């Protein structure tokens, strides 16, 4: 019994670590979606783009890449975040993207 437990334990730890990383990625995706929606609404209302980007960055990750494109009819916001698990620094990061569009107000 002890030998089987010792053999299975590393696999169980790896599955647990992968599940925790997946939860972290899903959480980052939800943050990006919410921040992109709020930023698109704020930019469409005519708020300064620097303020919009600052709020979006505060709602997601300090290293988030934020692109705001305000046109006369539509405002587009795209947020990209690279998520890397704290325990797996040599692993490549997972890239999370979110986009939102709002009608630009006159």
C-alpha positions as a printed Julia matrix, in Angstrom:
106×3 Matrix{Float64}:
   0.0    0.0     0.0
   2.79   2.43    0.86
   4.63   1.77   -2.39
   1.54   2.42   -4.46
   0.88   5.65   -2.6
   4.47   6.77   -3.11
   4.2    6.02   -6.83
   0.9    7.86   -7.3
   1.69  10.89   -5.13
   3.82  12.78   -7.74
   1.1   12.35  -10.36
  -1.52  13.6    -7.9
   0.59  16.67   -7.1
   1.04  17.39  -10.83
  -2.73  17.15  -11.44
  -3.41  19.44   -8.48
  -0.86  21.98   -9.72
  -2.4   21.94  -13.21
  -5.89  22.44  -11.75
  -4.7   25.41   -9.68
  -3.07  26.96  -12.74
  -6.27  26.47  -14.73
  -8.24  28.24  -12.0
  -5.75  31.12  -12.12
  -6.11  31.4   -15.91
  -9.91  31.35  -15.75
  -9.84  34.04  -13.04
  -7.59  36.22  -15.19
  -9.94  35.72  -18.16
 -12.93  36.86  -16.12
 -11.01  39.91  -14.87
 -10.03  40.83  -18.43
 -13.6   40.51  -19.72
 -14.99  42.71  -16.93
 -12.22  45.29  -17.32
 -12.64  45.41  -21.11
 -16.38  45.97  -20.82
 -15.98  48.73  -18.26
 -13.2   50.37  -20.26
 -15.22  50.26  -23.48
 -18.2   51.9   -21.78
 -16.0   54.6   -20.21
 -14.14  55.32  -23.45
 -17.41  55.44  -25.39
 -18.72  58.05  -22.95
 -15.77  60.25  -23.84
 -13.57  59.85  -20.77
  -9.85  60.53  -21.35
  -8.06  57.48  -22.74
  -5.31  57.72  -20.12
  -7.93  57.39  -17.37
  -9.61  54.51  -19.17
  -6.32  52.61  -19.51
  -5.4   53.32  -15.88
  -8.73  51.93  -14.62
  -8.5   48.88  -16.85
  -4.96  48.15  -15.7
  -6.03  48.54  -12.06
  -8.84  46.02  -12.63
  -6.62  43.4   -14.27
  -2.84  43.1   -13.98
  -0.21  45.85  -13.85
   1.53  44.36  -16.91
  -1.65  44.1   -19.0
  -1.49  45.26  -22.6
  -4.44  47.57  -23.24
  -5.45  48.9   -26.65
  -8.26  51.43  -26.97
  -9.55  52.44  -30.4
 -12.18  55.18  -30.27
 -13.83  55.93  -33.61
 -16.83  58.09  -34.39
 -19.28  55.16  -34.32
 -17.67  52.38  -32.23
 -15.13  52.12  -29.43
 -13.05  48.93  -29.2
 -10.99  47.83  -26.2
  -8.63  44.85  -26.2
  -6.85  43.62  -23.06
  -4.12  40.99  -23.13
  -2.55  39.45  -20.03
   0.17  36.81  -19.81
  -0.56  34.46  -16.9
   2.27  32.45  -15.43
   1.93  30.25  -12.34
   4.05  31.35   -9.4
   5.36  27.81   -8.96
   6.26  27.32  -12.62
   8.42  30.25  -13.68
  10.24  28.28  -16.41
   6.91  27.37  -18.01
   5.64  29.51  -20.88
   2.84  31.89  -19.9
  -0.75  31.41  -20.95
  -2.06  34.38  -22.92
  -5.53  35.63  -21.99
  -7.37  38.08  -24.28
 -10.63  39.98  -23.92
 -12.28  42.43  -26.26
 -15.27  44.69  -25.85
 -17.07  47.09  -28.15
 -19.42  49.92  -27.31
 -21.24  52.5   -29.39
 -19.46  55.84  -29.16
 -21.68  58.54  -27.72
 -21.81  61.89  -29.53
